[in-house]
Amino acid sequence: MKVIILLILLSLVIALGFLMAFLWAVRNGQYDDDYTPSVRILLDKEQTENNKS
């Protein structure tokens, strides 16, 4: 019985750790994506053409 309680507590601590890491990443803008990759590849080509001239 003591092992089950220990495992439940350990899993809760790990889950809270992952939740805190996720919230930290969201607050720091890790998931902000102004342009999708398909749009970025089109913009990169235009930028390189402008830089060459």
N, C-alpha and C positions, 0 to 999 in steps of 0.2 A: 504494500500500500504506500509505503514511503517513497518507493521508486516512482510510482505514478505521479504523486504530488510533485516530486522533484522534476520529472520530465515536463509536466504541465507548466511549472514555473519557468523552467529553462526555455520552453517554446514561447512563452509570453514575453520573456526578455528579448529573445531573438526577433520576434515579430515587432516589438516596439522599436528595436534598433533599426530594422528595415523601414518602418514608418517614419522615423526621425530622419533617416538618410533621404528618403523620398521627398519629404517636406523641405529639407534643406536644398535639395536639387531644384525643386520647383521655385523656391524663393530666390535662388541665385540665377534663375533664367536658363537652366540647362535644357528645358523643353521648349523654349521660345524659338519659333521658326517663322521668320517673316516671309520667306519665299520657300516654296517647295523646291526640291532638287531639280525638277523639270524646268522650272522658271529660272533657277540659278544658272543652269548650263546655257540657256539662251542669253542671259545677261553677261556671262563670262565672255562669250564670243564677241559681243558688241564692245565690251570694254577693251579686249585685246586689239581689236581693229582700231579703236580710237587711240590707243596708246602707240601704235605703230606709225601713225601719220603725224 
